[in-house]
């Protein structure tokens, strides 16, 4: 899986954020922050501390969203696989 596929997953996650509308502002903020963090890691892959924090944040988001937002959770799982496949 390539970086292109990861970016496709990020776009799908953005669509999920848009679907939440104003109903869940804290969820929207958390997902948007996570998207920004992933994109930052793609630009600065050498930062090991940031990489570890990112993985922990994605895993935390998966646990947080798995009941209320199963589609977002599935996308986050895909993102975890994609990050692993590109060495992050």
Buried (B, 14 or more C-beta within 10 A) or exposed (E): BEEEBBBBBBEBBBEBBEEBEEEBEEBBEBBEEBBEBBEEBBEEEEEEEBBEEBBEBBEEBBEBBBEEBEEBBBBBBBBBEBBEEBEB
